[in-house]
């Protein structure tokens, strides 16, 4: 087991104490996930993506004290990365500069994940959602990105011969399905 | 009954409220689906699940880690921002020492060179806010803040690095430069480097190109005179 593969909870506690080796281990462990998340944004270029990766980790490490439970670190990190990506895209397109600045400022005010969601949720639920998708462009896109997990949204766009934005929209649509299913399951467990 | 902010709060805090909402959601509702899609609370958890579908190797991105470490370290040189001082800087460094590629670097004071005719000159900001040309020796007091004027052959993105003696360059900022002569600027004004935590020889590198390039290419350009990227530098000596 490499240093980066050690118990993430322990690494997070060590990082809170300012131990550089813990920062390094967390960066090693979670960078691939953050990069993969950002690869779903087909319109982000390489430099923008790398900048957001850096920004995400810098902000997360500087705000570790605000994280209530170490077990939610990964989801919290991804939330920061997603917000940074949205902010960068909004700023670049200049469609709503005010919104971009608001998002940027509020990025660390991530609402706490409900405790019930911090349980390990069986991945078979998500796999089942993929399987139940009707054959077509959305299923092809989701399978290429999340199941096979090799191509970026840009590469999938080239492979399928559609625009980058179309791929991002398909992935976002599927994320919405997963989010709804997740909420249903959590609520079902509470009533 | 549809989900809204108030209902959302109640659902999570009061299980008895959740049952009828659960039945409603199970029937399928576009309005509620749209609301759920826009809520940020579940974003991270959904991403965690989806990204877990395909395990990924975790090789260390050493370059990225070094860059991140530089951002986290409190002792590192801090980029500084100057507002409304461009004119005075231009006046100062306009007559400064500007060396092009091929020029001998024996000229005292600020030195610049470039692989693609990029030149960089620096000026020191005084406590009054004005700028002062550096001394002939290139020595600056500890805590000095430098601003820069660039003569760039390209219009495009630029990366700025700071290099201490016997250490690799560390990235300080990503900016844009315009072709021709201009101050090094960031979004809200002039870009500067604070040397408060420095001592001894320090080099500030500026790397630019007409098209986007990553940090690895920039470091290659600093190390290799054959790079197509434009490179300029300024050398100073920070007094103890």
HADDOCK unambig.tbl for C-alpha pairs under 7 A between the chains (distance, minus, plus):
assign (segid A and resid 24 and name CA) (segid B and resid 65 and name CA) 6.87 0.50 0.50
assign (segid A and resid 28 and name CA) (segid B and resid 58 and name CA) 5.94 0.50 0.50
assign (segid A and resid 28 and name CA) (segid B and resid 59 and name CA) 6.60 0.50 0.50
assign (segid A and resid 28 and name CA) (segid B and resid 60 and name CA) 5.04 0.50 0.50
assign (segid A and resid 29 and name CA) (segid B and resid 58 and name CA) 5.74 0.50 0.50
assign (segid A and resid 32 and name CA) (segid B and resid 56 and name CA) 6.78 0.50 0.50
assign (segid A and resid 32 and name CA) (segid B and resid 58 and name CA) 6.42 0.50 0.50
assign (segid A and resid 33 and name CA) (segid B and resid 51 and name CA) 6.54 0.50 0.50
assign (segid A and resid 47 and name CA) (segid B and resid 212 and name CA) 6.98 0.50 0.50
assign (segid A and resid 47 and name CA) (segid B and resid 213 and name CA) 6.91 0.50 0.50
assign (segid A and resid 47 and name CA) (segid B and resid 214 and name CA) 5.88 0.50 0.50
assign (segid A and resid 54 and name CA) (segid B and resid 68 and name CA) 6.02 0.50 0.50
assign (segid A and resid 58 and name CA) (segid B and resid 68 and name CA) 6.66 0.50 0.50
assign (segid A and resid 58 and name CA) (segid B and resid 71 and name CA) 6.99 0.50 0.50
assign (segid A and resid 58 and name CA) (segid B and resid 72 and name CA) 6.55 0.50 0.50
assign (segid A and resid 74 and name CA) (segid B and resid 48 and name CA) 6.88 0.50 0.50
assign (segid A and resid 75 and name CA) (segid B and resid 44 and name CA) 3.89 0.50 0.50
assign (segid A and resid 75 and name CA) (segid B and resid 45 and name CA) 4.96 0.50 0.50
assign (segid A and resid 75 and name CA) (segid B and resid 48 and name CA) 5.76 0.50 0.50
assign (segid A and resid 76 and name CA) (segid B and resid 44 and name CA) 5.73 0.50 0.50
assign (segid A and resid 78 and name CA) (segid B and resid 44 and name CA) 5.05 0.50 0.50
assign (segid A and resid 78 and name CA) (segid B and resid 47 and name CA) 6.72 0.50 0.50
assign (segid A and resid 79 and name CA) (segid B and resid 43 and name CA) 6.03 0.50 0.50
assign (segid A and resid 79 and name CA) (segid B and resid 44 and name CA) 4.65 0.50 0.50
assign (segid A and resid 111 and name CA) (segid B and resid 41 and name CA) 5.72 0.50 0.50
assign (segid A and resid 112 and name CA) (segid B and resid 41 and name CA) 6.74 0.50 0.50
assign (segid A and resid 113 and name CA) (segid B and resid 41 and name CA) 5.64 0.50 0.50
assign (segid A and resid 113 and name CA) (segid B and resid 42 and name CA) 6.77 0.50 0.50
assign (segid A and resid 123 and name CA) (segid B and resid 49 and name CA) 6.72 0.50 0.50
assign (segid A and resid 146 and name CA) (segid B and resid 50 and name CA) 6.36 0.50 0.50
assign (segid A and resid 146 and name CA) (segid B and resid 51 and name CA) 6.64 0.50 0.50
assign (segid A and resid 146 and name CA) (segid B and resid 53 and name CA) 6.43 0.50 0.50
assign (segid A and resid 146 and name CA) (segid B and resid 54 and name CA) 6.78 0.50 0.50
assign (segid A and resid 147 and name CA) (segid B and resid 53 and name CA) 5.94 0.50 0.50
assign (segid A and resid 147 and name CA) (segid B and resid 54 and name CA) 6.06 0.50 0.50
assign (segid A and resid 148 and name CA) (segid B and resid 54 and name CA) 6.87 0.50 0.50
assign (segid A and resid 149 and name CA) (segid B and resid 54 and name CA) 5.90 0.50 0.50
assign (segid A and resid 176 and name CA) (segid B and resid 37 and name CA) 5.01 0.50 0.50
assign (segid A and resid 178 and name CA) (segid B and resid 46 and name CA) 6.68 0.50 0.50
assign (segid A and resid 179 and name CA) (segid B and resid 37 and name CA) 6.79 0.50 0.50
assign (segid A and resid 179 and name CA) (segid B and resid 42 and name CA) 6.57 0.50 0.50
assign (segid A and resid 179 and name CA) (segid B and resid 46 and name CA) 6.06 0.50 0.50
assign (segid A and resid 180 and name CA) (segid B and resid 33 and name CA) 6.61 0.50 0.50
assign (segid A and resid 180 and name CA) (segid B and resid 36 and name CA) 6.49 0.50 0.50
assign (segid A and resid 184 and name CA) (segid B and resid 22 and name CA) 6.37 0.50 0.50
assign (segid A and resid 187 and name CA) (segid B and resid 18 and name CA) 6.30 0.50 0.50
assign (segid A and resid 187 and name CA) (segid B and resid 22 and name CA) 6.74 0.50 0.50
assign (segid A and resid 190 and name CA) (segid B and resid 15 and name CA) 5.97 0.50 0.50
assign (segid A and resid 191 and name CA) (segid B and resid 15 and name CA) 5.39 0.50 0.50
assign (segid A and resid 191 and name CA) (segid B and resid 16 and name CA) 6.64 0.50 0.50
assign (segid A and resid 191 and name CA) (segid B and resid 18 and name CA) 6.68 0.50 0.50
assign (segid A and resid 191 and name CA) (segid B and resid 19 and name CA) 6.03 0.50 0.50
